[in-house]
Amino acid sequence: MHLDVKILIASLVAFFTTFYLERFWIRAATNMGLVGKDMNKPNRPKVAEAGGIWVLIGISFGILTFEALFVYINKSFYRSADIFALVVTLLLSGFLGFIDDLMGWKKGLPVWSRIVFLFPIALPLMVIKAGVSTMELPFIGVVNFGLFYPLLIVPIGILGAANAFNMLAGFNGLEAGMGLLLLFFTSIYAFEKSLELTLVSSVIGMASLISFLYYNKYPARVFPGNALTYGIGAYYASLVVLDDFQKFGVTLFLLYFIEFALFIRGLKDGIYKENFAKIDDKGLLYPPYPKSYSLTHVTIKLINKIKGRGAKEYEVVFTILLFQIIVGIATLLVFR
């Protein structure tokens, strides 16, 4: 069986696992009262929470299916240590996010405990001593970090990516759409550079996210929650470490560095920002603060200025995704 057939089968497993579990979850979560208000709509409809956990389950099933095809057909393992470290990292980060989701928005885990509990999710990569300890730093040159790389730099990278991906959120389809684009451009880079594990994992991740977007696109029937944002952030960082493409990975993550800078700007002004907008009775969105403390705020102001009216929620999402497409194309051109 050719590699592309294995990828196709594994991706279909990921897609349909997510699709059917998500449908069940929306009904179950609604019946249990595990719902949240859709803050960017005038009537604040209630939507099923924490649906992102099933994206991670779908990805995990897909990746394990890919490994199983090698074991049972090729009679050999395919990078089994890396595969299992990737899956365990994904599930650990998703589990923490899911617990946070169950405890409720603004009532979940304190920020300090999220950082403390997120740190051990890198343990699977630390155990297998993932990545290459030699890195080229600007103005310094090549540096060999030795054991500091798997034991310190890798956990910091996983923690940072999971938290950063969680910051740009709050609009229907935004988190899943950004994850889809990150993995899409990563898959193109992986194909060009023959990074097989990253290519396989990116395509499987894309399949699960596409399935989720069927339910999460505007108007959303389910929210992704921290399970998805922590999980996809950690998943992306894990691929960067396992196949050693830090320069490309960090550059593709540019919008999240901008988001973090805007967040710090808010803290300096004494504001712990929310991404949600002010909304009128027509469902048009306006900036929630005089200054911009998130890319969502910047985008709303931009649309207000161009359109001469409030922004629609899907316009905000499409614009930010367009920003990511521009960053993705530029990153591919720089590192091809």
Secondary structure, DSSP 8 states (H G I E B T S, - for coil): --HHHHHHHHHHHHHHHHHHHHHHHHHHHHHHT-EEE-TTSTT--EEE--TTHHHHHHHHHHHHHHHHHIIIIISS-SSHHHHHHHHHHHHHHHHHHHHHHHH-TTTSS-HHHHHHHHGGGGHHHHHTT-S-SEEEETTTEEEE-TTHIIIIIHHHHHHHHHHHHHHS--STTHHHHHHHHHHHHHHHHHHHHT-HHHHHHHHHHHHHHHHHHHHHSSS-SB--HHHHHHHHHHHHHHHHHHHT-HHHHHHHTHHHHHHHHHHHHHHHTT-------EE-TT--EE-SSSS--SHHHHHHHHHHHHHSS-B-HHHHHHHHHHHHHHHHHHHHHHH-
